[in-house]
């Protein structure tokens, strides 16, 4: 009986959060170990399906770096990264699009459908969902060409709203399209931030392979809440580096565009999405303006 009462208490703790999020949009960037480990895959799909059934409108943006790297290796194409972004030549963009849109996206859609959700797979080419131009990064103060990497210029919010506010769960692959029809590879964290911004989402959640943001690389202490100003300070100190930079910059852009809350959470924890959204303590790092 005590076990049952405890379960009831957990549901009651979640009630105010369910009420607050009812009818709201939550953008979830799905990546890292949660895309590799079967148990974690299942828990994430269950969390997302539950969100939909209780009246939340989840939108999934997925990565696929390990799958792309593996496919490139099979084609004897070397993987290179600059500032946490994949250098994308003609061969690489073809492989990336094939893997992200044709394999990874459809696997996620299938898993959600098996859990009772109604998922629809999309990429930035569909309905000009993600319009972009070529992005050039800065290396030692010099603008550097890293190939077919996209800088987002527009998100077709209407398309996503039509799907998400109906009975469906959009699953978006981070491939954008230029005015000339050229495909571009885009960092999934950046896409998630841009979509959350365009839709003025209630929450943006990034699933990662770290517990959260920390004050130093050798610290075990997670920063539960951090401001955008403090984020820039940690980047300048080199504490936030590599692939974490586009994550936090995407978070800041989303906040500046009107997203209410941004969370970086540990995707290696089972049911991490529910733990963050529906408990008083939450997990990971919340970034605020």
N, C-alpha and C positions, 0 to 999 in steps of 0.2 A: 504493500500500500504506500509506503514512504517513497518508493521509487516512482510510482505513478504520480504522487503528489509533486515530486520534484520535476517530473516531466511537464506537469501542468504549470508549474512556476516558470519554466523556461518559455512556454508559450505566452504566458501573461507578460513576461519581460519583453517579448518581441512585439506585443500588441501596439504600443505607441509608435514604433518604427514602421510597422505595417500600415498603420493609419496615415502616417506622414508621407509614405512613399506610394500610396495607392494612386494609380493613374499617372505616376511620374516616370520619367525616362532615366535609366541607369546604363551607362556605357561601360562595358567590361573589356579590357584588353587581356586576351587569353594567350599566354605564352609560357616559356620556361619549362621546368620539370613537370608542370601540370599537364603538358601536352605529350609527355613521354611515358610517365608512369600510369599503368592501367587503372590502379585504384584511385589515383588523383583525377584522372580523366572522368571516371564515373561520378566522383563526388562533385566536380565542377558542373557536369551536365545535370545532375540532380538539383544542385543549387539554382541553376539558371531556369530549369523547368518549373521549380517551385515558385520562383519569383513571378513568372508569367501567370501561374495559376492563382496567385493571391492578388493580382491586379497591378503588378509592376510591369513596365515595358523595357525589358533588357535588350540591348543591342551588343552583339559580340564582334570585336575586331581581333583577328588572330594573327600571330606571327607564323614562323615556319623556318627559322634560320637553320636548325639542325637538319631538317629535311632537304633544304636547298644545298647546304654544304655537302651532304651525302650524295645528292644527285650530281653536283658539279664534279665531285671526286670520281664518280662512275664515268663521267665524260672526260676525265683527265684535265679538268679546268681548275686552276688554283683559286682559292678564296682569299681575297685581300680586304682589309678593313682600314678605314681612316676615320678617326674621331667617332668610332662606334658605328659607322655606316659602311655597308658593303659596297666595294668598288664594282660597278655593274656595266660591263661592256656588252656588245651585241649578243654574244653567246650566253652570257650570264642572265640577261633579262629574259631571254627565251626560256631558259631552264627555270628561272624564278617564277615566271608566269605559269608555266606548265605545272610546277609543283604546288604553288600556293592556291591557284584556282582549280586545277584539275584533280589534285589529290587531297591536300590538307583541308581545304574548305569543305569538300564533299564528305570527308570523314567526320568532321564536326557536325555537319547537318544530319548525317545518318545517326550519330550517337544521340543527338537531341531528340530526333524523331522516335528513336527506340525508347526513350524515357517518357514519351507521351507528349512531347512538345511538337509544334509545327514550325520547323525551321526552314528558312529560305536562304540559299547561298547566293551571295552577290560579290562582285568586285567593282573597282572604280570605273571600269569600262561600261558597265551596265547602266544605261540611262545617263551617261556622263556623271555618274555618282561622285567620283573624285576627279576633278579637273586639276591639272598641274602643269608646271613647266620645269625645265631642268634646274636642279639644285647644285650649287657649287659650295664646297666647304672651305673654311679658312685654315691653312696650315702654316704656322710661323708667320702669320700676318699676310700671307699670300693666298688669293682666291685660287682654289684647286679644283679642276674638273675630275669628278669621280664617276663619269659615265651617265647611264640612264637611271639616275636617282632623282626622284620627283620632289618638287616644292609645291605644296598644295596652294591653289589659287581660288578654288571654290568647291563647296560641298553641296550636292543636290539634296537639301534637307527634306524637301517635299516627298521625294521617293521613300526615304527612310521612315518618315512620319506615317505615310500611308500604310506601310507594312507593319511597323512596330505597334501602332495604335489599334491595329486590327488584332487578329488572333495569332499572328505569326511572330517568329523570332528571327530578325535579320542576322546573318552571319557574313561579315565583310572581310574579304581578302585585300591586303594592302597593295594593290596594283592600281595605279592611276593612269590617266590618259591625257595626252597633250592635244592642242588644237589641231595638229596634223594627224592625229590618230595614233601617235607613237605611245607605246606602253612604257610606264616608269615604275621602278621598284621604290616603295616608300617605307620608311621605318614605321612599324605597326603602332608604336607608342605615339608617334606623331599623328597618324591617322585617327587613332582613338581620341586624342585630344581635340583634333579638328572637328570630328563628328560630334563630340560632346559640346563643343563651343557652338556649332551651327544649330544644334537642337536645344541649346540652353538646358542641358541635362541637369537633373538634380544631383547626380553623382557620376564621377569618373573613377573607375577602379582599375589599377594596373597590377596584374598578377606577375610576380617576379620570383627569382630564386634567391632572394635575400630577405631577411626579416623586416627590413625597413631602412630608412636613412639613419646613419650614425654620425657622431661628431668627429670621429677619426677612423682610419682604416683598421686600427688595432683595438678598437673599443667593442665591448659586448653590449653596450647600452644603446637601445633603440630610442630615437627621438619620436615620441608619440605624436607631437604636433610641432610643425615648423612653419615659419613665414617664408614668403618668396624672397625677402631680403636676405634671410639666413641661408637660403639655398644658393644664391649668387656668391655669398661669402665662402661657402664650402667648395663651390666650383673653382673659385680663384685660388683657394688653398690647395687644390688638387685632391681633396678628400672625396668629392664626387667627380668621377672620371669615366672614360670609355663609354660603354653602352648605357650607363646610368644618366649621362648628360642629356641625350634626347628625351629620355623618360621625364626628367624633372622639368625640362624646358617646355615640353608638351603640357605638363601639368600647370605650369605658370600661365601659358597662353590660354588654357581652358578657363582658369580662374578669372583672368582679365576679361574674358569674353562673356562671363556671366554664369559659368558653372558654379554651383553652390559649394560642393565638397569634392576634394580629390584625395584618393587614398592609394598608397603604394603598399601592397600586402604580400605576404609570403604564400605563394601558390603551392608550396610543398606541404602545407597544413591541410588535412582533409576538411572539406566544407568551409574553407577560408572565407568565401563570399558571405555565407550566412553568419559566420562568427563576427565579421566586420559590421555588417548591416544591422543585425538584429540582437546584438548584446550591448550592455551598458559600457563595458570596458573596450570592446573592439580589439583589433590586432593591427600591427603595422604602423605606418606613418601617415598622418593626415596633414596635407599642405593647405595653408590658408593665406589669404592676401595680407 
